[in-house]
Amino acid sequence: MSGMHLSKEFFELIKAIGESKSKQEEDRIIASEILTLKKKLDGSSGGGGGMMMSPGSPIPSMGTPGGKGGNNALSSKKKAREFLVRLLYVEMLGHDGSFGFIKAVELAAAQSIMHKKTGYLICSCCLSPDHEFRFMLVNQMQRDLISSNLLECQGALVAVTNLITSDLVTTVSTQVIGLLDHTSEIVRKKAIIALHRLHQLSPDAVTMDELVDKLRKMLCDRDPSVMGSTLNAIEAMARVDVRPFKDLVPSLVSVLKQICERRLPSEYDYHRIPAPWMQMKIVRILSVIGKNDSQSSEGMYEVLADCLRKADEAGINASNAIVYECIRCITTIYPNPVLLDAAGASISRFLSSRNQNLKYLGVTGLASIVERHPKYAADHQLAVIECLEDKDETLLRKTLDLLYRMTNPVNVEFITDRLLHFLRGSTDPYMKKDLTGKICTIAERYAPNNAWYVRTITELFKIGGDMVDPAVATNLMSLIAEGTGNEDDDEEADMVLRKQAVELYVSILGNPPNRMPRVLVETLAWVLGEYGYLSSTMTLDYIIDSMCTLLQSGNTAKLGGGAATTRRLVLSAIMKMVAQHGSCPAAAAKCIDEYTKSQDPDTQRRCLEFMAMLTTAPYLLGEVFPIDASLEDVEVDVGLSFMNGLVAEAVSNGARPYQKPDDDDDDDVYGGGAAAAGASAFKMTPYEKPSEKTYGQGQMHGLGSTSMGPTGAANVALPPGGAMNAHGGGGVTPMPVAPPANDGLTLRSTANVWGKKPAAPAPMAPATNSFVATTNSFANSNTINSPTSSGGYGGGGGEGGVGRPGGG
């Protein structure tokens, strides 16, 4: 461990993290490490006399310079460097290490290049883009960018790409541009990368024209590494806007030709392949420039053919990568027959390889060439089909996508059959859904005839009906109903198609699978309900019995999950076939009778209406369920003219003619009456504002309801035991009222049947007023009783009580 400059504690930490058996154990290790690092980092800056300011640096540093204190500071920084690396592990494992970020900022200002790089590394990995510590590093990076030390310049350039944000670009852009002319190729290479990053962050600070001018110059640099870094920036920018690089084709072709001819130093070779990464970058740039541009493409045909040939001859992984990029470039640029043939030969070699990685390259390359040049697919169709038997999941997905792209009117039947076979054995729901959609698409686009389309979609319903778009079933039913066209010459072909569809679904009904998706059951019910009479292999009686058996089996898996809508469709199909048959078989009658008690209101209503029609007016079945009328337009008689005869007959027999009421709302709807005259049917005049607040003055005022004043006190007498006033007292203020009429309802001497039997009435006191109001909460009249001294519910025989009418 001494050679790696790591302490035993660091080694034990890494070992413990690697050997942890659970996330909880790992969290305990990191929590313990956080406590240790907090203590260590707090103590690492105190051994050499505390913190000090480095000359010209705004960042405080640790220790004191010179003598014994300087040695302590150096030792402290070495320890802090290791502690910060350990802090990086804490952050990588998802824990908070912000307590040590200030130490990383301090270490970035150290004189030692190793400490400086460590500080920049920790800041780059841990500080968020809006962290306040980033501003503390700007001055330090500016000083390092103009330093004469190459290592400090390199470290600062790397830090610029990771730490500078869009609002800080202008603070370092001048120094970075100046480093493009540095004597060291390493600095120039990193300066190109940093300048491109600054342009991405702030296109206004580092403009497009300025950067393109610098890239053109650096592309011709005497050092190949600088040229390679320039290619990265050119590729990224060309994908955004290719126009500034259109005239670079001769330069790029020249560079690629020099690489293929091995004019670069041997240290750029990889397994005897000259600079493979540079070749791939240049080929990708050429594909972007030459896309839909015949003039630019003509200048790169020769070098692409040479590059493809030499890479194909090598036969190793690095050269295969170059071949793949050449194939993609050839299929992207303006087409050249010679290059396309060469690319097809390379694809064939990939597909015939036993290496799955090369097969994947072949499938991907063939997908790119087939998209624009379908004729090359026929030669490799069988090889692609064999890839479906591979166990590699990634290769399977890519092969299915390729087959979808390869499909055309010639091979649609073969490819669709293979895709259905693969779908039948697949268990991945995402792959099945994607494949189901592709089969529907190619069946609709390239179907050779309508009968094949019906068979294919029906088979798809059986295999993956739950993943089929309901619109596919609707289109299928429309095709069966409409046929090939509306001309008379096509009627015979349409009838043949319907018979074939009926025989197909009759065979499914005769031997139903253990599980039928909902879309299959509903389509089957519709087809047999409309055209079941066309079957020549099964009588209509047998079809009705089979449908009833399916509906009453109780096996929801065979009934598409047993949804209420599915059952309604099956019942409607049975009713249609009964109408076609002319009589109702016993099985159908029993089934419909059972569903008259269904909990689904729609299903129950249909069955009840059908039974009523069957028993009272069977001659109407043919009109309610007409044969082959699914697409006929329904004519609606809005004026109900068919009832004119009935109305005339009724009037002649003495009935009173209908007279529309004056306030009929139909006038407003159909443009008559007040609305037609321009007057509004609503009263728009607002209510008058009341002069003063009133309480309890509603419709029930004076009809026995208790009217409450603002203070909550009762204004009328309450029954004994009733609600008291707001102050808790039982007294009320009597109100004078008009004397009752002679023919008013007399409620004297009546028993109280609504509440408890009241106590004996108290002796009557002399009344101070002529009349006292009494209330009857349950009276339906506004009659006021005779004057008494104690209103409310009176006792038996007492005056003013509510009870049985008394005499007198």
ZAMARGU-4260 file (C-alpha; in steps of 0.2 Angstrom, whole numbers, plus 5000, padded with zeros to 4 digits):
<rodrens>
0) 5000/5000/5000 | 5015/5012/5003 | 5018/5012/4984 | 5000/5018/4981 | 5001/5032/4994
5) 4986/5025/5002 | 4983/5023/5021 | 4978/5007/5028 | 4961/5015/5033 | 4958/5019/5015
10) 4962/5002/5010 | 4950/4995/5023 | 4936/5007/5018 | 4937/5001/5000 | 4937/4983/5005
15) 4923/4985/5017 | 4912/4993/5004 | 4916/4980/4991 | 4912/4966/5004 | 4896/4973/5010
20) 4881/4961/5008 | 4867/4974/5008 | 4863/4992/5006 | 4860/4994/5025 | 4877/4987/5029
25) 4884/4999/5016 | 4875/5014/5023 | 4882/5010/5041 | 4900/5009/5034 | 4898/5026/5025
30) 4889/5034/5041 | 4904/5029/5051 | 4916/5035/5038 | 4907/5052/5038 | 4910/5054/5056
35) 4928/5050/5054 | 4931/5062/5040 | 4922/5076/5049 | 4935/5074/5063 | 4950/5072/5052
40) 4946/5086/5040 | 4943/5098/5055 | 4960/5093/5063 | 4970/5092/5046 | 4971/5111/5045
45) 4976/5115/5063 | 4993/5106/5065 | 5004/5119/5056 | 4998/5135/5063 | 4980/5136/5056
50) 4975/5143/5039 | 4984/5156/5029 | 4981/5166/5013 | 4992/5161/4998 | 5000/5176/4989
55) 4988/5183/4976 | 4975/5169/4980 | 4958/5173/4987 | 4957/5155/4994 | 4963/5151/5012
60) 4976/5138/5013 | 4982/5127/5027 | 4998/5128/5038 | 5012/5140/5038 | 5026/5141/5026
65) 5044/5137/5029 | 5053/5127/5043 | 5045/5114/5053 | 5028/5122/5051 | 5030/5120/5032
70) 5033/5102/5034 | 5018/5100/5045 | 5007/5109/5032 | 5014/5098/5018 | 5009/5083/5028
75) 4993/5090/5032 | 4989/5093/5014 | 4994/5075/5010 | 4982/5069/5023 | 4968/5081/5017
80) 4971/5074/4999 | 4967/5056/5004 | 4952/5062/5015 | 4945/5071/5000 | 4947/5055/4989
85) 4938/5046/5003 | 4925/5060/5003 | 4922/5056/4985 | 4917/5039/4989 | 4904/5045/5001
90) 4896/5056/4988 | 4897/5042/4975 | 4887/5031/4986 | 4873/5044/4988 | 4877/5052/5005
95) 4880/5070/5009 | 4899/5076/5009 | 4896/5095/5008 | 4905/5097/5025 | 4922/5094/5015
100) 4919/5104/5000 | 4928/5119/5007 | 4944/5108/5009 | 4943/5104/4991 | 4942/5122/4986
105) 4958/5125/4998 | 4967/5110/4990 | 4964/5118/4972 | 4975/5132/4977 | 4989/5121/4983
110) 5007/5123/4975 | 5008/5104/4972 | 5001/5099/4956 | 4994/5082/4963 | 4985/5092/4977
115) 4979/5104/4964 | 4972/5091/4953 | 4964/5082/4967 | 4955/5098/4973 | 4949/5102/4955
120) 4943/5084/4953 | 4933/5084/4969 | 4925/5101/4965 | 4921/5095/4947 | 4913/5079/4954
125) 4903/5086/4969 | 4899/5104/4966 | 4882/5108/4958 | 4881/5120/4944 | 4874/5134/4956
130) 4885/5130/4971 | 4893/5146/4978 | 4910/5138/4980 | 4912/5138/4961 | 4914/5157/4961
135) 4929/5155/4973 | 4938/5144/4960 | 4937/5157/4946 | 4952/5167/4951 | 4962/5152/4954
140) 4958/5145/4937 | 4963/5161/4929 | 4980/5161/4937 | 4983/5143/4932 | 4978/5146/4914
145) 4992/5159/4912 | 5004/5149/4922 | 5021/5144/4914 | 5019/5127/4922 | 5011/5115/4908
150) 5003/5104/4922 | 4994/5119/4930 | 4988/5124/4912 | 4981/5106/4909 | 4973/5105/4926
155) 4965/5122/4924 | 4958/5118/4906 | 4951/5101/4912 | 4943/5111/4927 | 4936/5124/4915
160) 4926/5111/4905 | 4918/5104/4921 | 4916/5119/4933 | 4913/5135/4922 | 4894/5139/4920
165) 4886/5150/4907 | 4887/5166/4917 | 4906/5163/4920 | 4911/5160/4902 | 4917/5177/4899
170) 4929/5177/4913 | 4940/5163/4906 | 4936/5163/4887 | 4951/5175/4883 | 4964/5164/4892
175) 4957/5148/4883 | 4958/5156/4866 | 4976/5161/4869 | 4981/5144/4874 | 4977/5138/4856
180) 4994/5144/4851 | 5003/5136/4865 | 5019/5127/4861 | 5014/5111/4870 | 5002/5100/4859
185) 4994/5093/4875 | 4989/5111/4880 | 4982/5115/4863 | 4972/5099/4862 | 4964/5102/4879
190) 4961/5120/4874 | 4951/5115/4859 | 4940/5104/4870 | 4938/5118/4883 | 4933/5131/4869
195) 4920/5120/4862 | 4913/5118/4879 | 4912/5136/4882 | 4903/5138/4865 | 4890/5126/4871
200) 4888/5135/4887 | 4887/5152/4880 | 4885/5154/4861 | 4885/5173/4863 | 4902/5174/4872
205) 4911/5161/4860 | 4902/5164/4843 | 4900/5151/4830 | 4910/5160/4817 | 4925/5162/4829
210) 4925/5144/4834 | 4924/5138/4816 | 4938/5149/4811 | 4949/5141/4826 | 4943/5123/4821
215) 4949/5126/4803 | 4966/5131/4809 | 4968/5117/4822 | 4962/5104/4809 | 4979/5107/4800
220) 4989/5106/4816 | 5006/5098/4815 | 5002/5086/4829 | 4989/5072/4826 | 4982/5072/4843
225) 4977/5090/4841 | 4969/5086/4825 | 4959/5071/4833 | 4953/5083/4846 | 4947/5095/4833
230) 4938/5081/4824 | 4927/5079/4840 | 4922/5097/4840 | 4918/5097/4821 | 4907/5082/4822
235) 4897/5089/4837 | 4895/5105/4828 | 4891/5098/4811 | 4876/5088/4818 | 4869/5105/4824
240) 4873/5115/4808 | 4882/5107/4794 | 4883/5122/4782 | 4899/5130/4789 | 4908/5113/4786
245) 4903/5109/4768 | 4919/5115/4761 | 4929/5104/4772 | 4927/5089/4762 | 4943/5090/4753
250) 4953/5092/4769 | 4944/5078/4778 | 4947/5066/4763 | 4965/5071/4763 | 4967/5067/4781
255) 4958/5051/4780 | 4968/5046/4765 | 4984/5049/4775 | 4978/5039/4789 | 4974/5024/4778
260) 4991/5025/4770 | 4999/5024/4787 | 5007/5041/4786 | 5004/5044/4805 | 5016/5039/4818
265) 5015/5021/4824 | 5010/5026/4841 | 4993/5029/4834 | 4990/5012/4828 | 4979/5000/4837
270) 4981/4981/4834 | 4990/4986/4817 | 4975/4997/4812 | 4981/5015/4809 | 4972/5027/4820
275) 4955/5018/4820 | 4946/5031/4831 | 4951/5045/4819 | 4945/5035/4804 | 4928/5033/4812
280) 4926/5051/4817 | 4931/5057/4799 | 4919/5044/4791 | 4905/5050/4803 | 4908/5068/4798
285) 4908/5064/4780 | 4891/5055/4782 | 4884/5071/4790 | 4891/5082/4776 | 4886/5071/4761
290) 4868/5068/4766 | 4857/5073/4752 | 4871/5082/4744 | 4877/5074/4728 | 4891/5086/4725
295) 4899/5084/4742 | 4896/5065/4741 | 4905/5063/4724 | 4921/5069/4732 | 4921/5056/4745
300) 4917/5040/4735 | 4935/5035/4732 | 4942/5037/4749 | 4927/5028/4757 | 4929/5013/4745
305) 4948/5012/4750 | 4944/5014/4768 | 4931/5000/4768 | 4941/4988/4758 | 4957/4990/4769
310) 4947/4988/4785 | 4937/4973/4778 | 4953/4964/4774 | 4960/4966/4792 | 4946/4956/4800
315) 4948/4961/4818 | 4937/4970/4830 | 4944/4988/4827 | 4943/4986/4808 | 4925/4979/4810
320) 4920/4995/4819 | 4927/5005/4804 | 4918/4994/4792 | 4902/4997/4801 | 4904/5016/4801
325) 4908/5015/4782 | 4892/5005/4779 | 4882/5018/4788 | 4890/5032/4779 | 4887/5024/4762
330) 4869/5022/4766 | 4867/5040/4771 | 4876/5050/4758 | 4870/5051/4740 | 4869/5033/4734
335) 4883/5025/4723 | 4879/5008/4716 | 4897/5002/4718 | 4898/5007/4736 | 4881/5000/4740
340) 4887/4983/4733 | 4903/4983/4743 | 4892/4987/4759 | 4880/4973/4755 | 4895/4961/4754
345) 4902/4967/4771 | 4884/4965/4778 | 4883/4947/4772 | 4900/4943/4780 | 4893/4950/4797
350) 4877/4940/4796 | 4885/4924/4792 | 4897/4925/4807 | 4895/4915/4823 | 4899/4930/4833
355) 4884/4938/4840 | 4892/4955/4840 | 4895/4954/4822 | 4878/4948/4819 | 4871/4963/4827
360) 4882/4974/4817 | 4875/4965/4801 | 4857/4967/4806 | 4859/4985/4811 | 4869/4989/4794
365) 4856/4980/4784 | 4842/4990/4793 | 4851/5006/4787 | 4853/5000/4769 | 4836/4993/4767
370) 4827/5009/4773 | 4833/5017/4757 | 4837/5003/4746 | 4825/4989/4748 | 4832/4978/4734
375) 4847/4972/4745 | 4835/4964/4758 | 4830/4949/4747 | 4848/4942/4747 | 4849/4942/4766
380) 4831/4937/4771 | 4834/4920/4776 | 4850/4925/4786 | 4839/4938/4796 | 4826/4925/4799
385) 4838/4914/4807 | 4843/4927/4819 | 4826/4926/4827 | 4831/4909/4834 | 4845/4917/4844
390) 4844/4919/4862 | 4852/4936/4863 | 4838/4948/4868 | 4846/4963/4860 | 4849/4954/4844
395) 4831/4948/4843 | 4824/4966/4845 | 4835/4972/4832 | 4831/4958/4820 | 4812/4961/4823
400) 4814/4979/4818 | 4824/4974/4803 | 4811/4962/4797 | 4798/4976/4799 | 4809/4987/4788
405) 4812/4973/4775 | 4793/4970/4772 | 4786/4973/4755 | 4772/4967/4745 | 4782/4952/4739
410) 4788/4945/4756 | 4774/4951/4767 | 4766/4934/4769 | 4782/4925/4773 | 4788/4939/4785
415) 4771/4940/4794 | 4770/4922/4796 | 4787/4922/4805 | 4783/4937/4816 | 4766/4928/4821
420) 4776/4912/4825 | 4788/4922/4836 | 4774/4932/4844 | 4766/4916/4849 | 4781/4910/4859
425) 4786/4927/4866 | 4783/4931/4885 | 4790/4949/4886 | 4774/4961/4886 | 4784/4976/4879
430) 4791/4966/4865 | 4774/4958/4861 | 4765/4975/4861 | 4778/4982/4849 | 4777/4967/4838
435) 4758/4967/4838 | 4758/4985/4832 | 4771/4981/4818 | 4761/4966/4812 | 4745/4977/4811
440) 4755/4990/4801 | 4762/4979/4788 | 4746/4969/4786 | 4736/4985/4782 | 4750/4992/4771
445) 4755/4976/4761 | 4741/4964/4761 | 4740/4954/4745 | 4721/4952/4746 | 4707/4955/4758
450) 4705/4937/4763 | 4723/4935/4769 | 4721/4951/4779 | 4705/4944/4788 | 4714/4928/4792
455) 4730/4937/4798 | 4721/4949/4809 | 4710/4936/4816 | 4726/4925/4820 | 4733/4941/4828
460) 4717/4943/4839 | 4720/4925/4845 | 4738/4927/4850 | 4739/4945/4856 | 4721/4952/4856
465) 4723/4961/4872 | 4737/4972/4864 | 4728/4976/4848 | 4721/4993/4845 | 4702/4993/4845
470) 4702/5003/4829 | 4710/4988/4820 | 4694/4977/4824 | 4683/4991/4818 | 4693/4992/4802
475) 4691/4973/4800 | 4672/4974/4802 | 4671/4988/4790 | 4681/4978/4777 | 4669/4963/4779
480) 4654/4974/4777 | 4659/4985/4763 | 4670/4973/4754 | 4681/4978/4739 | 4670/4992/4733
485) 4653/4999/4729 | 4651/4994/4711 | 4639/4980/4706 | 4654/4970/4698 | 4661/4968/4716
490) 4646/4962/4725 | 4650/4944/4721 | 4668/4946/4727 | 4661/4954/4743 | 4650/4940/4746
495) 4664/4927/4744 | 4674/4937/4757 | 4660/4937/4769 | 4657/4918/4767 | 4676/4916/4770
500) 4675/4926/4786 | 4660/4917/4792 | 4668/4900/4790 | 4684/4906/4799 | 4674/4912/4814
505) 4662/4897/4814 | 4678/4886/4815 | 4684/4896/4830 | 4667/4895/4838 | 4666/4876/4835
510) 4683/4873/4844 | 4686/4889/4855 | 4703/4891/4863 | 4704/4891/4882 | 4706/4909/4882
515) 4699/4921/4869 | 4703/4940/4870 | 4689/4952/4871 | 4692/4959/4854 | 4691/4942/4846
520) 4674/4938/4855 | 4666/4954/4850 | 4672/4953/4832 | 4666/4935/4831 | 4649/4940/4838
525) 4647/4954/4825 | 4652/4943/4810 | 4641/4929/4814 | 4627/4940/4820 | 4627/4949/4803
530) 4632/4935/4791 | 4629/4919/4801 | 4616/4913/4788 | 4630/4912/4775 | 4639/4897/4783
535) 4639/4881/4774 | 4648/4870/4787 | 4636/4874/4802 | 4618/4877/4802 | 4611/4893/4810
540) 4603/4882/4824 | 4620/4875/4829 | 4628/4892/4828 | 4614/4899/4840 | 4616/4885/4852
545) 4635/4887/4852 | 4634/4906/4855 | 4622/4902/4870 | 4634/4889/4877 | 4648/4901/4876
550) 4638/4914/4885 | 4631/4903/4898 | 4647/4893/4901 | 4653/4904/4916 | 4671/4903/4909
555) 4675/4922/4908 | 4692/4918/4900 | 4683/4911/4884 | 4671/4926/4885 | 4685/4940/4884
560) 4685/4943/4902 | 4666/4943/4904 | 4664/4962/4902 | 4646/4968/4901 | 4648/4976/4884
565) 4655/4959/4877 | 4640/4950/4884 | 4628/4963/4876 | 4636/4961/4859 | 4634/4942/4860
570) 4616/4943/4865 | 4613/4955/4851 | 4621/4943/4839 | 4609/4929/4846 | 4594/4940/4843
575) 4600/4944/4825 | 4602/4926/4821 | 4585/4922/4829 | 4577/4935/4817 | 4587/4927/4802
580) 4581/4910/4807 | 4563/4914/4808 | 4560/4905/4825 | 4568/4906/4842 | 4577/4889/4847
585) 4575/4884/4865 | 4593/4887/4870 | 4591/4905/4864 | 4574/4908/4873 | 4582/4901/4889
590) 4597/4912/4888 | 4587/4928/4884 | 4575/4924/4898 | 4590/4922/4911 | 4597/4939/4906
595) 4581/4948/4909 | 4586/4947/4927 | 4603/4954/4923 | 4611/4967/4935 | 4616/4977/4919
600) 4602/4988/4915 | 4606/4989/4896 | 4607/4970/4895 | 4591/4968/4904 | 4582/4981/4894
605) 4587/4973/4877 | 4581/4956/4883 | 4565/4962/4889 | 4561/4972/4873 | 4566/4957/4863
610) 4555/4945/4872 | 4540/4957/4871 | 4543/4959/4852 | 4545/4940/4850 | 4528/4936/4860
615) 4517/4951/4854 | 4524/4956/4837 | 4536/4943/4829 | 4533/4951/4812 | 4543/4966/4817
620) 4559/4956/4820 | 4564/4957/4801 | 4563/4976/4802 | 4572/4978/4819 | 4586/4966/4814
625) 4587/4968/4795 | 4599/4957/4785 | 4616/4965/4780 | 4611/4982/4785 | 4625/4987/4796
630) 4631/5001/4785 | 4614/5007/4779 | 4610/5025/4784 | 4596/5027/4796 | 4583/5040/4790
635) 4576/5050/4805 | 4559/5059/4802 | 4561/5074/4813 | 4543/5080/4810 | 4535/5063/4814
640) 4525/5063/4798 | 4521/5045/4800 | 4509/5049/4814 | 4499/5061/4803 | 4486/5047/4799
645) 4484/5042/4817 | 4481/5060/4823 | 4469/5063/4809 | 4459/5047/4814 | 4459/5053/4832
650) 4453/5070/4828 | 4439/5063/4817 | 4433/5052/4832 | 4431/5068/4843 | 4448/5070/4850
655) 4453/5088/4854 | 4466/5095/4842 | 4483/5099/4850 | 4486/5117/4854 | 4503/5123/4859
660) 4504/5132/4875 | 4509/5150/4875 | 4524/5148/4886 | 4531/5133/4876 | 4550/5131/4878
665) 4551/5124/4860 | 4548/5142/4853 | 4565/5147/4860 | 4574/5131/4854 | 4567/5132/4836
670) 4567/5151/4834 | 4548/5155/4837 | 4539/5165/4851 | 4547/5178/4861 | 4564/5173/4856
675) 4560/5176/4838 | 4553/5193/4841 | 4569/5198/4850 | 4562/5198/4867 | 4571/5188/4881
680) 4562/5174/4890 | 4570/5179/4906 | 4566/5193/4918 | 4582/5203/4919 | 4576/5217/4931
685) 4586/5215/4947 | 4576/5214/4964 | 4574/5230/4974 | 4587/5232/4988 | 4578/5230/5005
690) 4577/5246/5015 | 4582/5237/5031 | 4588/5220/5037 | 4574/5209/5042 | 4575/5192/5050
695) 4564/5177/5049 | 4552/5186/5036 | 4551/5171/5024 | 4536/5162/5018 | 4534/5153/5034
700) 4532/5169/5044 | 4516/5169/5054 | 4513/5150/5049 | 4519/5143/5065 | 4538/5145/5062
705) 4548/5153/5075 | 4554/5171/5070 | 4571/5175/5077 | 4576/5193/5079 | 4594/5200/5078
710) 4598/5195/5096 | 4591/5177/5094 | 4576/5180/5105 | 4559/5173/5100 | 4546/5185/5094
715) 4532/5172/5096 | 4527/5161/5110 | 4535/5144/5111 | 4528/5128/5117 | 4532/5122/5134
720) 4548/5113/5135 | 4553/5121/5118 | 4568/5132/5114 | 4572/5146/5126 | 4577/5163/5122
725) 4596/5168/5120 | 4597/5173/5138 | 4591/5157/5145 | 4574/5163/5151 | 4557/5156/5146
730) 4548/5173/5144 | 4543/5179/5128 | 4536/5196/5122 | 4518/5194/5116 | 4513/5202/5099
735) 4496/5209/5096 | 4488/5201/5081 | 4471/5203/5072 | 4456/5194/5079 | 4452/5178/5071
740) 4438/5176/5058 | 4422/5168/5064 | 4424/5153/5053 | 4442/5149/5059 | 4447/5132/5065
745) 4444/5130/5083 | 4458/5120/5092 | 4451/5121/5110 | 4451/5106/5121 | 4461/5095/5109
750) 4474/5082/5115 | 4492/5085/5111 | 4497/5070/5101 | 4514/5077/5095 | 4524/5079/5111
755) 4524/5074/5129 | 4509/5077/5139 | 4510/5094/5147 | 4508/5098/5165 | 4492/5105/5172
760) 4489/5122/5166 | 4493/5136/5179 | 4479/5148/5185 | 4475/5161/5172 | 4482/5178/5175
765) 4474/5193/5169 | 4479/5197/5152 | 4487/5214/5148 | 4483/5214/5130 | 4468/5210/5120
770) 4475/5197/5110 | 4490/5185/5112 | 4498/5176/5097 | 4498/5157/5098 | 4507/5146/5086
775) 4504/5128/5079 | 4520/5122/5071 | 4510/5108/5062 | 4495/5118/5056 | 4492/5120/5038
780) 4481/5136/5040 | 4485/5154/5045 | 4471/5154/5057 | 4474/5162/5074 | 4466/5154/5089
785) 4456/5163/5103 | 4466/5174/5115 | 4473/5165/5129 | 4486/5169/5142 | 4498/5155/5139
790) 4501/5151/5121 | 4509/5135/5114 | 4503/5117/5115 | 4490/5117/5127 | 4485/5103/5139
795) 4469/5094/5138 | 4454/5105/5139 | 4464/5121/5141 | 4461/5136/5131 | 4473/5139/5117
800) 4479/5121/5117 | 4482/5111/5101 | 4471/5095/5101 | 4455/5087/5097 | 4442/5101/5091
805) 4431/5105/5106 | 4414/5112/5107 | 4408/5129/5108
</rodrens>
